[in-house]
Amino acid sequence: MTKRYATLVVHKVSAGVQLIELNRPAALNALTTAMLGELSVVMDLAEAEDDIRVLVLTGNRKAFAAGADIKEMAERDLVGILNDPRQQHWQRISRFPKPLVAAVNGVCLGGGCELAMHADIILAGADARFGQPEINLGIMPGAGGTQRLLRAVGKSMAMQMVLTGEPITARQAQQSGLVSEITQPELTVERALAVAASIACKAPLAVRLAKESVLKGMDTDLASGLRFERHAFTVLAGTADRKEGIAAFQEKRKPEFNGQ
Ligand code: CO8
């Protein structure tokens, strides 16, 4: 099943997996407020729908997204930026509780790179380029780029990208930890869907708490992170899916998880 929005195309691909394509090819998928708003709506629907367990986000072969839409940005003054409605959409995207996999081909710049970094896993085609070129426009990253990039690639690489604006290759992105896997460009989406399908058949509550626990580790000290992990692990002891998972292992069969 496919649903078309003004700036997105959304496909129900397989059991539990939904694919979202950013669809402004003439502008290299530059992110407008409307596009981020549609992404928020799709995420609201996906969060509420039990049958959707993992989202895959992609662009096209030329561009994941070339950044925030510069034409739209040019119309915003200081007050416009202070009251920027995009902030709400970014927050919504960052709070999405189910796994989000990004399949990146082509340019992934500025707000596009920041959007990719909202994903839990980034897979990239060999020709992908990641960058934070905002400095060339006299501005700086404003949707988490300085913070998420630092955590993903470390200080030196983050500083180099943010201060020079020069993009890095898919290979450099993988070596520095921004990207988990590199594929042939024509296979990036297929591979991302396979990764998503592998996650979609796991116990949803375990997936949700595991994601939350890893994200917790991004912004807390080790002791607090370990405490959170311990609580989450304990909570899962009360689930039917844990019983099912262990029973299936002992009975040498595939588990059937139902999210309880
Ligand atoms: N915004 C709007 N339109 C764009 C953008 C963009 N970011 N990028 C490309 N386009 C448009 C071009 O204007 C062009 O349209 P047209 O044909 O109508 O002139 C079309 O896409 C194709 O682009 P090019 O002809 O430039 O294609 P090239 O292959 O020659 O170049 C590049 C590709 C190198 C990617 C080039 O387009 C480029 O440098 N783009 C801008 C990249 C950039 O600077 N991105 C950062 C934007 S700022 C940002 O993201 C801040 C985020 C802050 C978020 C805060 C939220 C609260």
Residues whose N, C-alpha, C, O or C-beta is under 5 A from the ligand:
A	BS01	CO8	A26 A27 L28 A30 A66 G67 A68 D69 I70 K71 D84 R86 Q87 V107 L109 G110 G111 P133 E134 G142 A143
